[in-house]
Amino acid sequence: MRDTLTVIKCGGGEGLDPVRVCPDVAALRAEGGAALVLHGGSAEVERLAVRLGVPQRRLMTPSGTSSRYTDPATLEVLTLALAGAVKPRLLAELHRLGVPAVGLTGIDAGVLRARRSRAHRAVVDGRTVVVRDDHTGRLESVTVGPLRALLDAGLTPVLSPPAVAQDGTVVNVDADRAAALVAAALGATHLVYLTAAAGLLRDPADPATLIPHHDVAAPPDADVRGGMAVKLLAGRIALDGGVPRVVIADGRLDHPVRRALDGHGTRLTALSRSTSGG
Protein backbone atom coordinates (compact mmCIF):
# COMPACT_ATOMS: atom_id res chain seq x y z
CA MET A 1 0.00 0.00 0.00
CA ARG A 2 1.27 3.50 -0.75
CA ASP A 3 2.39 5.97 1.91
CA THR A 4 -0.82 8.03 1.86
CA LEU A 5 -4.32 6.61 1.69
CA THR A 6 -7.39 8.77 1.20
CA VAL A 7 -10.77 7.21 1.93
CA ILE A 8 -13.49 9.08 0.04
CA LYS A 9 -17.14 8.72 1.02
CA CYS A 10 -19.25 10.13 -1.80
CA GLY A 11 -22.96 10.47 -1.19
CA GLY A 12 -25.54 9.63 -3.80
CA GLY A 13 -28.41 11.94 -2.95
CA GLU A 14 -30.07 14.36 -5.34
CA GLY A 15 -27.56 16.84 -6.77
CA LEU A 16 -24.60 14.59 -6.06
CA ASP A 17 -22.82 12.64 -8.79
CA PRO A 18 -20.24 10.21 -7.36
CA VAL A 19 -18.41 10.20 -10.70
CA ARG A 20 -17.08 13.68 -9.84
CA VAL A 21 -14.49 12.06 -7.57
CA CYS A 22 -12.85 10.08 -10.37
CA PRO A 23 -10.42 12.75 -11.70
CA ASP A 24 -9.26 13.39 -8.14
CA VAL A 25 -8.67 9.68 -7.55
CA ALA A 26 -6.57 9.60 -10.72
CA ALA A 27 -4.60 12.64 -9.54
CA LEU A 28 -3.96 11.11 -6.11
CA ARG A 29 -2.54 8.00 -7.76
CA ALA A 30 -0.38 10.09 -10.10
CA GLU A 31 1.05 11.86 -7.04
CA GLY A 32 2.01 8.56 -5.43
CA GLY A 33 -0.96 8.14 -3.12
CA ALA A 34 -3.73 5.58 -2.91
CA ALA A 35 -7.49 5.95 -2.58
CA LEU A 36 -10.49 3.90 -1.57
CA VAL A 37 -13.94 5.08 -2.67
CA LEU A 38 -16.97 4.21 -0.57
CA HIS A 39 -20.23 5.29 -2.16
CA GLY A 40 -23.91 5.48 -1.46
CA GLY A 41 -26.70 6.04 -3.95
CA SER A 42 -29.94 7.08 -2.27
CA ALA A 43 -31.23 8.95 -5.32
CA GLU A 44 -30.63 5.92 -7.55
CA VAL A 45 -32.35 3.69 -4.97
CA GLU A 46 -35.38 5.98 -5.01
CA ARG A 47 -35.51 6.06 -8.83
CA LEU A 48 -35.21 2.29 -9.15
CA ALA A 49 -37.81 1.72 -6.44
CA VAL A 50 -40.28 3.86 -8.38
CA ARG A 51 -39.58 1.94 -11.59
CA LEU A 52 -40.06 -1.40 -9.82
CA GLY A 53 -43.08 -0.25 -7.80
CA VAL A 54 -41.47 -0.82 -4.39
CA PRO A 55 -42.79 1.68 -1.82
CA GLN A 56 -40.12 3.51 0.20
CA ARG A 57 -40.52 4.47 3.84
CA ARG A 58 -38.38 5.94 6.59
CA LEU A 59 -38.20 4.72 10.17
CA MET A 60 -37.75 7.12 13.08
CA THR A 61 -36.22 5.79 16.27
CA PRO A 62 -37.57 7.05 19.61
CA SER A 63 -34.35 9.09 19.92
CA GLY A 64 -35.12 10.89 16.65
CA THR A 65 -32.73 9.18 14.21
CA SER A 66 -34.16 8.48 10.75
CA SER A 67 -33.18 5.52 8.57
CA ARG A 68 -34.38 3.78 5.44
CA TYR A 69 -36.93 1.06 6.16
CA THR A 70 -35.21 -1.88 4.50
CA ASP A 71 -37.77 -4.62 4.05
CA PRO A 72 -36.75 -7.56 1.80
CA ALA A 73 -37.96 -5.84 -1.39
CA THR A 74 -36.13 -2.61 -0.56
CA LEU A 75 -32.95 -4.53 0.24
CA GLU A 76 -33.12 -6.04 -3.25
CA VAL A 77 -33.65 -2.60 -4.80
CA LEU A 78 -30.76 -1.13 -2.79
CA THR A 79 -28.37 -3.89 -3.84
CA LEU A 80 -29.37 -3.56 -7.49
CA ALA A 81 -29.02 0.22 -7.42
CA LEU A 82 -25.60 0.35 -5.72
CA ALA A 83 -23.95 -2.70 -7.27
CA GLY A 84 -25.73 -2.59 -10.62
CA ALA A 85 -25.97 1.13 -11.43
CA VAL A 86 -23.82 3.46 -9.33
CA LYS A 87 -20.77 1.24 -9.01
CA PRO A 88 -20.44 0.35 -12.73
CA ARG A 89 -20.52 4.07 -13.61
CA LEU A 90 -17.74 4.78 -11.15
CA LEU A 91 -15.65 1.84 -12.35
CA ALA A 92 -16.08 2.75 -16.01
CA GLU A 93 -14.99 6.35 -15.45
CA LEU A 94 -12.02 5.33 -13.31
CA HIS A 95 -10.86 2.89 -15.96
CA ARG A 96 -11.27 5.59 -18.61
CA LEU A 97 -8.91 7.75 -16.55
CA GLY A 98 -6.37 4.96 -16.26
CA VAL A 99 -7.22 3.93 -12.69
CA PRO A 100 -7.38 0.15 -12.19
CA ALA A 101 -10.40 -0.18 -9.89
CA VAL A 102 -12.23 -3.12 -8.38
CA GLY A 103 -15.88 -2.97 -7.30
CA LEU A 104 -16.99 -4.57 -4.03
CA THR A 105 -19.96 -4.65 -1.74
CA GLY A 106 -19.56 -5.30 1.94
CA ILE A 107 -20.71 -8.87 1.32
CA ASP A 108 -17.61 -9.70 -0.75
CA ALA A 109 -15.24 -11.68 1.48
CA GLY A 110 -17.25 -10.34 4.43
CA VAL A 111 -15.49 -6.98 4.18
CA LEU A 112 -18.25 -5.20 6.12
CA ARG A 113 -19.65 -7.08 9.10
CA ALA A 114 -22.71 -5.92 10.99
CA ARG A 115 -25.12 -6.97 13.69
CA ARG A 116 -28.77 -7.13 12.76
CA SER A 117 -31.40 -6.58 15.40
CA ARG A 118 -34.26 -8.98 14.85
CA ALA A 119 -36.65 -6.47 16.38
CA HIS A 120 -36.30 -2.79 17.19
CA ARG A 121 -38.49 0.11 18.18
CA ALA A 122 -39.58 2.80 15.74
CA VAL A 123 -42.07 5.63 15.74
CA VAL A 124 -44.79 5.16 13.11
CA ASP A 125 -47.67 7.65 12.86
CA GLY A 126 -46.81 8.96 16.31
CA ARG A 127 -46.85 5.54 17.97
CA THR A 128 -43.86 3.48 19.08
CA VAL A 129 -44.06 0.04 17.49
CA VAL A 130 -41.78 -2.99 17.20
CA VAL A 131 -40.44 -3.58 13.67
CA ARG A 132 -39.37 -7.14 12.89
CA ASP A 133 -38.75 -7.26 9.12
CA ASP A 134 -36.20 -4.45 8.77
CA HIS A 135 -32.97 -5.72 7.19
CA THR A 136 -30.78 -3.02 8.66
CA GLY A 137 -27.67 -3.63 10.72
CA ARG A 138 -25.18 -1.74 12.83
CA LEU A 139 -21.73 -2.03 11.31
CA GLU A 140 -19.33 -3.55 13.82
CA SER A 141 -16.10 -4.48 12.04
CA VAL A 142 -14.13 -4.42 8.81
CA THR A 143 -12.24 -7.37 7.32
CA VAL A 144 -9.20 -5.48 6.10
CA GLY A 145 -7.31 -8.35 4.41
CA PRO A 146 -9.06 -8.18 1.02
CA LEU A 147 -8.87 -4.38 0.96
CA ARG A 148 -5.17 -4.37 1.84
CA ALA A 149 -4.48 -6.98 -0.83
CA LEU A 150 -6.14 -4.82 -3.48
CA LEU A 151 -4.32 -1.67 -2.35
CA ASP A 152 -0.97 -3.48 -2.17
CA ALA A 153 -1.56 -4.65 -5.75
CA GLY A 154 -2.00 -1.04 -6.88
CA LEU A 155 -5.75 -1.36 -7.30
CA THR A 156 -8.42 1.10 -6.14
CA PRO A 157 -11.30 -0.49 -4.20
CA VAL A 158 -14.77 0.93 -4.86
CA LEU A 159 -16.91 -0.23 -1.96
CA SER A 160 -20.57 0.11 -0.93
CA PRO A 161 -23.21 -1.47 1.30
CA PRO A 162 -24.82 -3.86 1.95
CA ALA A 163 -22.97 -5.82 4.64
CA VAL A 164 -23.15 -9.33 6.02
CA ALA A 165 -24.66 -9.89 9.46
CA GLN A 166 -23.59 -12.27 12.21
CA ASP A 167 -26.13 -14.86 11.07
CA GLY A 168 -25.06 -14.69 7.43
CA THR A 169 -27.97 -12.55 6.28
CA VAL A 170 -27.51 -9.44 4.15
CA VAL A 171 -28.25 -6.08 5.77
CA ASN A 172 -28.19 -2.43 4.86
CA VAL A 173 -25.69 -0.35 6.85
CA ASP A 174 -24.86 3.31 7.18
CA ALA A 175 -22.22 4.23 4.59
CA ASP A 176 -20.83 7.13 6.65
CA ARG A 177 -20.07 4.83 9.57
CA ALA A 178 -18.65 2.29 7.12
CA ALA A 179 -16.24 4.89 5.74
CA ALA A 180 -15.07 5.79 9.24
CA LEU A 181 -14.43 2.19 10.25
CA VAL A 182 -12.72 1.37 6.95
CA ALA A 183 -10.46 4.43 7.21
CA ALA A 184 -9.50 3.57 10.78
CA ALA A 185 -8.93 -0.12 10.04
CA LEU A 186 -6.66 0.65 7.08
CA GLY A 187 -4.74 3.43 8.84
CA ALA A 188 -5.86 6.00 6.28
CA THR A 189 -4.20 9.42 6.31
CA HIS A 190 -7.32 11.25 5.13
CA LEU A 191 -11.07 10.69 5.24
CA VAL A 192 -13.22 12.95 3.07
CA TYR A 193 -17.01 13.05 3.33
CA LEU A 194 -18.61 14.59 0.25
CA THR A 195 -22.13 15.86 0.71
CA ALA A 196 -24.70 18.28 -0.76
CA ALA A 197 -23.48 21.18 1.38
CA ALA A 198 -20.35 23.29 1.65
CA GLY A 199 -19.61 21.59 4.97
CA LEU A 200 -20.99 22.05 8.46
CA LEU A 201 -23.14 25.19 8.40
CA ARG A 202 -24.47 27.22 11.32
CA ASP A 203 -27.57 27.79 9.19
CA PRO A 204 -28.21 24.88 6.78
CA ALA A 205 -29.91 27.31 4.37
CA ASP A 206 -26.95 29.73 4.19
CA PRO A 207 -23.62 28.55 2.68
CA ALA A 208 -21.97 31.71 4.03
CA THR A 209 -22.27 30.28 7.57
CA LEU A 210 -19.68 27.55 6.93
CA ILE A 211 -17.80 26.44 10.04
CA PRO A 212 -14.22 25.72 8.85
CA HIS A 213 -13.20 23.72 11.96
CA HIS A 214 -15.37 21.72 14.32
CA ASP A 215 -14.33 19.90 17.48
CA VAL A 216 -16.35 16.68 17.59
CA ALA A 217 -15.88 16.48 21.37
CA ALA A 218 -17.83 19.73 21.81
CA PRO A 219 -21.50 20.52 21.07
CA PRO A 220 -21.89 21.81 17.51
CA ASP A 221 -22.37 25.54 17.06
CA ALA A 222 -24.84 24.78 14.30
CA ASP A 223 -28.31 23.55 13.45
CA VAL A 224 -27.31 19.93 12.83
CA ARG A 225 -29.88 17.60 11.31
CA GLY A 226 -30.21 14.27 9.55
CA GLY A 227 -27.25 13.18 7.49
CA MET A 228 -24.92 15.85 8.85
CA ALA A 229 -25.45 14.62 12.40
CA VAL A 230 -24.55 11.11 11.25
CA LYS A 231 -21.38 12.40 9.58
CA LEU A 232 -20.28 14.14 12.77
CA LEU A 233 -20.74 10.91 14.72
CA ALA A 234 -18.90 8.94 12.05
CA GLY A 235 -16.13 11.52 11.95
CA ARG A 236 -15.59 11.06 15.66
CA ILE A 237 -15.31 7.30 15.16
CA ALA A 238 -12.62 7.89 12.54
CA LEU A 239 -10.68 10.33 14.74
CA ASP A 240 -10.92 7.96 17.70
CA GLY A 241 -9.60 5.24 15.39
CA GLY A 242 -6.49 7.25 14.59
CA VAL A 243 -7.36 8.87 11.27
CA PRO A 244 -5.46 12.20 11.45
CA ARG A 245 -7.53 14.25 9.02
CA VAL A 246 -11.29 14.14 8.52
CA VAL A 247 -13.08 16.68 6.30
CA ILE A 248 -16.72 17.24 5.34
CA ALA A 249 -16.90 19.07 2.01
CA ASP A 250 -19.08 19.91 -0.97
CA GLY A 251 -19.47 17.02 -3.39
CA ARG A 252 -21.38 19.04 -6.00
CA LEU A 253 -18.30 20.84 -7.32
CA ASP A 254 -15.60 19.78 -9.74
CA HIS A 255 -12.52 18.31 -8.06
CA PRO A 256 -14.28 17.97 -4.70
CA VAL A 257 -11.59 15.81 -3.09
CA ARG A 258 -8.77 18.14 -4.08
CA ARG A 259 -10.73 21.11 -2.76
CA ALA A 260 -11.37 19.32 0.52
CA LEU A 261 -7.70 18.45 0.96
CA ASP A 262 -6.76 22.05 0.10
CA GLY A 263 -8.76 23.40 3.02
CA HIS A 264 -12.32 23.82 1.77
CA GLY A 265 -15.20 22.47 3.80
CA THR A 266 -15.17 21.67 7.52
CA ARG A 267 -12.22 19.92 9.11
CA LEU A 268 -13.17 17.78 12.10
CA THR A 269 -10.86 17.63 15.11
CA ALA A 270 -11.02 16.28 18.67
CA LEU A 271 -9.03 18.98 20.45
CA SER A 272 -11.07 19.30 23.63
CA ARG A 273 -10.99 15.54 24.15
CA SER A 274 -7.21 15.39 23.83
CA THR A 275 -6.56 18.46 25.98
CA SER A 276 -8.88 17.21 28.71
CA GLY A 277 -7.23 13.81 28.71
CA GLY A 278 -10.55 12.11 28.00
N, C-alpha and C positions, 0 to 999 in steps of 0.2 A: 504494500500500500504506500502511496506517496506521502510526503511529509505533511501536507495540509489536506484536510478533508472537510468539505463543505456539504452539510446536509441541508437540502432545500425542500421545504414543505410548500407546495403550490396548491392553493385552494381551487375549487372548480365551481364556485357559485356564479351567478349571473354577473357578467362584466369581466370575468377572469378567464383568460385563456392560458392554460398551463404551458402551451407551446412557446410562450414568450421566454421561458427560462432557457431554452435550448442554445441560443447563441452564447449566453453566459457560461453554460456548462462547457461548451467547446473552448471558450477563452480560458477558463480555469485549467482545463487540461493542457492547453498550449503553454500556459505559464508554469507547468510542472505540478499542479495540484490535482486532486481527485474530487469527485462529487458523487453524491447519492441523491436521487430525486424521489421524494415521497409525495404522491398526489392524491387528491380527492376527486370529486366530480359530481357535486350535488345537483348542478343544473342539468347535466346529462342524465342523471338518475331520474329527475323529474320529467324530462322530455320523454325518455323511454317508457316510464310508467304510464304516461298519458297515451302513448302509442299502443301499449299492450293492455290498457284498460285496468291497471292495478291502482286502486286508490292509495293515496299517500296521507299519512297522519303523523302528528308529532305527539310525543308523550312528555308530560311535565311532572317531574318528581315533586314530592312535598316540599323540598328545599328550594324549588324554583328553577332547576336545571332542565332545559329542553333537549330532547334527542329524537332521532328518527325512529318511528315505530317500525321495527323490522320483523314483520311476520314472514312466513316462509316465501310467499310470493314476492315481497319486497326484497328479501335477501337475494332471490334469483335475479331480479331486476338490477340491484346494486352490483352484483358480480358481473353481469353482462355489460353494464354501462362502464365500469371501471376497467375490467380486463379486456372487453371487446370493442370499446370505442375510444376512451380517453388514452389508455396506454398505447395502443397501436399508433395513434397520431404522434405521441411523444417519441416513440421509438423510431418512426419513419423520419421525423425531422432531425433527430439526433444523428441517425445514420447519414442523412443527406449532408450534415455538417461535418462528417468524418469522425463522429463519436461512436465507438463500439459500445452499444448499450444492450442490456438484458432486462426483459420485463418479468416481474415477479408479483404475486400476491402474497399475503402473509401466510397462506396455506402451504406454499411451496417450501418443502423441507422444514415445515413448522417454524418459519422465520419469526412470525408474530404469534405469541401464545397468550391466550386470554382465559378468564374465568367467567363462565356464563351463569347467571343467576336464574334458576328455574322459575322463580316467581319474585316479582318486585312490585313495590307500590308506585302508583302513578295517579295524578289528578286528571280525571276525565269529567267534563261538564260540571266542574265544581265539586265533584265527589272523589274521595280517595278510594281507589279500587286496587285489586291485585291482578296483575297482568302475568299470564303464564305462557304465552306463545310468542314472546319477543325474543328474537335471535340476536341479542346484543350482549357483548361481553366487555369486561374491564381488562384492558391489556395489562399483563403482569410481567412478561419477560420477552427477550429477544434472543433468538438463536443466531449468534454472530458468525458462526463458522462459514455458512454459505456466502454471506455478504463479504466477509474478509477474503474468501477465495476469489470471488469475482473482482474485488478491488485489487488484490495482489496480481491478478492476471491482466490488469490494465483495462478492465471493463467497468462500465457505469451502470449500477443497478437502478432500475426504475420500479419502485415498490408502491403497493397500495393495499388497503383492506380488501377482503375480509381477513380474519385470523382464524386459527384453530383453537378450540376450547379444550379444557382438561378431559372431557369425555369424547373427544374426537369430532364433535360437531363443528360446523362452520358458523362463525358469528361476525357481526359487524362490530367494528371498534372505532374509537375516535382517532382520526388521522393525526391531529395535533399532538396528542399524547404519544402516539406511535413514533412520530418524528423525534420527540424528546428522548424517548427510551433508546431508539436506534442511535441517535447522536451520542448519547452517553456511553452506550455499550461499545461503540466503535472508537471512542476517544476522539470524536470530531473536534476540529479547531473552530468551526463556525456552524451555527444553526440559524437559518433564515426562514422566517414565516412570511409568506406572501399572501396578502389579503386585499379586499376591496376597500381599503382605506389607506391614508398616508402613514398610518401607524396608530399609536395610542393617542386619542384625541380627548381633550377636556370636554368638548362638545362634539358628539358624533356627527352633527350636521355641519360643522365648520372646520375645514381642513387647516385653517390658520391657527387652530388651537393645538397643534401637534405638540406632544410632550417628547423631547428628544431623548431623555434618559428616565427610566423608571426603575425604582428599587422594588423588587418583587416581595421583599420582606416587610414593606410598609404598605398601608392602605393606599389605593390609587387615588390620585388627585384628578379624577375623571369620572364621567358617567359611563361605567363599564357594563356592557350588556352582552348576552348571547355568546357568539363565537369569540369575541375579544376576551371575555372573562376566561374562556377555556384556554386560549393562547397564553394568558398570563400564568395560569396554573401549570400548563405544560412547560412554559419557559422556566419556571422555578424548578421543575423536575430536572430539566436539562442542566441548569446551573448547579443544582445539588449533586448531579451526576458527574460534574467536572468539566462540562463544556464551557470554555472560557468566554465565548462571545455569542450572544443570542440577540437577534434583531427581528422586529416586526416591521414590515415595510410594504409599500404599495406594489401589488402585483399587476396593476393595470397598465403600467408604463413599459416602454421598451427598456431592455437591459435592467430588469428589476433587481437581479442579484448583485450586479456590479454596483448599482446605486446604493443598495443596502450596505454592502461592504465598504463603500466610500463615505458612509456617515448619514445617509438619508434614513428616514423612519425613526423608530424608537428602539434604542438599545436597552436591553434588560440587564440589570445588575442585582447583586444581593449584598450591598454594602452594609446596611444596618445589621444584617445577620452576622456578617463576619466581624464587624467592629464590636458587637455586643457579646461575641463569643458563643452565640447560640447556633 
